[in-house]
Amino acid sequence: MRGLYLELRARLLKPAFNRWHGTNRMLTSIAQPEHERIIRMEYFETLAVCGMNETCRRNFRLGNRKARQCRACPLARVYSDERRAEAYAVIDAVHDFYERIGIRGEKERLAVLMFRERLIHATVMGTVQAHSRKRTNGFFDPEEQSFLSGGALLNMILNDLSIDPL
């Protein structure tokens, strides 16, 4: 099941699923598409270097360090204090989401690619949760087909699987 789950997660990188996560949106202030790809990869790499540093995260979580930021934090070179706090919130949300669904290590993956997929996955699930009508059991209503709903996502995934089966 874990393997199937991760294969389905990888499909969220396709442009058709961008409306639920937006990480492939065009940066209108960048004229050169090559520069946009570089900026996007640098963004994910910086988040991944920080986010996948388990020692740093564990030290903070266990109270061995009071501040969220460690001395070697790659975010400190790139972000202001306010933006860095937002980046930590994103990183922590991705980790919390993956702890809740019980998926820990994926050692065969490059950290930046794995973190990007995890971030997109967590964002898609958050978007669906925020934009879907809920049933009494707490799950989204698959009959609802509004633009960002879980039902629309489910239909898109099923359509993708009919074209490109696992």
C-alpha positions as CSV (number, residue, x, y, z in Angstrom):
1,M,0.0,0.0,0.0
2,R,2.8,2.4,0.8
3,G,4.3,2.0,-2.7
4,L,0.9,2.7,-4.3
5,Y,0.4,5.7,-2.1
6,L,3.8,7.1,-3.1
7,E,3.1,6.4,-6.8
8,L,-0.2,8.3,-6.6
9,R,1.5,11.1,-4.7
10,A,4.0,11.5,-7.6
11,R,1.1,12.1,-10.0
12,L,0.3,15.4,-8.1
13,L,3.4,16.9,-9.8
14,K,1.6,16.8,-13.1
15,P,0.3,20.2,-14.4
16,A,-3.3,19.0,-14.2
17,F,-3.1,19.0,-10.4
18,N,-1.5,22.5,-10.1
19,R,-4.8,24.1,-9.0
20,W,-4.6,22.3,-5.7
21,H,-1.0,23.3,-4.8
22,G,0.1,26.1,-7.2
23,T,3.9,25.4,-7.1
24,N,4.1,25.4,-10.9
25,R,2.6,28.8,-11.3
26,M,4.5,31.1,-13.6
27,L,6.5,33.8,-11.9
28,T,5.4,36.8,-13.8
29,S,8.4,39.0,-12.8
30,I,10.9,36.6,-14.4
31,A,11.2,36.9,-18.1
32,Q,13.4,33.9,-18.9
33,P,11.9,30.4,-18.3
34,E,15.4,29.0,-17.5
35,H,15.8,31.5,-14.7
36,E,12.3,30.6,-13.4
37,R,13.3,26.9,-13.2
38,I,16.5,27.8,-11.4
39,I,14.7,30.0,-8.8
40,R,12.1,27.3,-8.3
41,M,14.7,24.6,-7.7
42,E,16.7,26.8,-5.4
43,Y,13.5,27.5,-3.4
44,F,12.8,23.8,-2.9
45,E,16.4,22.9,-2.3
46,T,16.7,25.5,0.5
47,L,13.5,24.3,2.1
48,A,14.7,20.7,1.7
49,V,18.1,21.3,3.2
50,C,16.5,22.8,6.3
51,G,13.4,20.5,6.4
52,M,15.3,17.3,6.0
53,N,17.9,18.1,8.7
54,E,16.5,15.6,11.2
55,T,19.2,16.5,13.9
56,C,18.2,20.1,13.9
57,R,14.5,19.4,14.0
58,R,14.9,16.7,16.7
59,N,17.0,19.1,18.9
60,F,14.4,21.8,18.8
61,R,11.5,19.4,19.3
62,L,13.2,17.8,22.3
63,G,14.0,21.2,23.9
64,N,17.8,20.9,23.4
65,R,17.6,24.3,21.7
66,K,15.1,27.1,22.5
67,A,15.1,28.8,19.1
68,R,13.7,27.1,16.0
69,Q,16.7,28.3,14.0
70,C,20.0,26.4,14.3
71,R,23.4,28.0,13.8
72,A,23.8,26.5,10.3
73,C,20.2,27.2,9.1
74,P,20.2,27.7,5.3
75,L,17.1,29.8,5.6
76,A,18.9,32.5,7.6
77,R,20.9,33.4,4.5
78,V,17.9,33.8,2.3
79,Y,14.9,34.9,4.3
80,S,14.0,37.8,6.7
81,D,12.9,36.8,10.2
82,E,9.2,37.0,9.2
83,R,9.6,34.9,6.1
84,R,11.8,32.4,7.9
85,A,9.1,31.9,10.5
86,E,6.7,31.2,7.6
87,A,9.1,28.8,6.1
88,Y,9.5,26.9,9.4
89,A,5.7,26.7,9.7
90,V,5.5,25.2,6.2
91,I,8.4,22.7,6.9
92,D,6.8,21.7,10.2
93,A,3.4,21.3,8.6
94,V,4.8,18.9,6.0
95,H,6.6,16.9,8.7
96,D,3.5,16.8,10.9
97,F,1.3,15.6,8.0
98,Y,3.7,12.8,7.1
99,E,4.0,11.7,10.8
100,R,0.2,11.6,10.9
101,I,-0.1,9.4,7.8
102,G,2.7,7.2,9.1
103,I,5.3,7.6,6.3
104,R,8.8,8.2,7.6
105,G,11.9,7.7,5.6
106,E,12.2,7.4,1.8
107,K,16.0,6.9,1.7
108,E,16.1,6.1,-2.0
109,R,15.1,9.6,-2.9
110,L,17.0,12.9,-3.2
111,A,16.0,15.1,-0.3
112,V,15.0,18.0,-2.5
113,L,12.8,15.9,-4.7
114,M,11.3,14.1,-1.8
115,F,10.6,17.3,0.1
116,R,9.0,18.9,-3.0
117,E,6.7,15.9,-3.4
118,R,5.8,15.9,0.3
119,L,5.2,19.7,0.3
120,I,2.9,19.4,-2.8
121,H,1.1,16.4,-1.3
122,A,0.5,18.2,2.1
123,T,-0.6,21.3,0.3
124,V,-3.1,19.4,-1.9
125,M,-4.6,17.7,1.1
126,G,-4.9,21.0,3.0
127,T,-6.5,22.6,0.0
128,V,-9.0,19.8,-0.4
129,Q,-9.8,19.9,3.3
130,A,-10.4,23.6,3.2
131,H,-12.5,23.6,0.1
132,S,-14.7,20.5,0.5
133,R,-18.0,19.8,2.0
134,K,-17.6,17.3,4.8
135,R,-19.7,14.2,5.5
136,T,-20.7,13.4,9.1
137,N,-17.7,11.0,9.3
138,G,-15.3,13.9,8.7
139,F,-14.3,12.9,5.2
140,F,-14.9,15.1,2.1
141,D,-18.0,14.5,0.1
142,P,-16.8,12.8,-3.2
143,E,-20.0,14.0,-4.9
144,E,-19.0,17.6,-4.6
145,Q,-17.4,18.9,-7.7
146,S,-16.4,22.5,-6.9
147,F,-13.1,23.7,-8.3
148,L,-10.8,22.8,-5.4
149,S,-12.9,20.1,-3.8
150,G,-11.9,16.5,-2.9
151,G,-14.4,15.2,-5.4
152,A,-12.9,17.1,-8.2
153,L,-9.4,15.9,-7.2
154,L,-10.6,12.3,-7.0
155,N,-12.2,12.6,-10.5
156,M,-8.9,14.1,-11.8
157,I,-6.9,11.2,-10.3
158,L,-9.2,8.6,-11.6
159,N,-9.1,10.1,-15.1
160,D,-5.3,10.2,-14.9
161,L,-5.2,6.6,-13.9
162,S,-7.5,5.6,-16.8
163,I,-5.1,7.2,-19.2
164,D,-1.9,6.1,-17.4
165,P,-2.5,3.1,-15.1
166,L,-0.1,2.2,-12.3
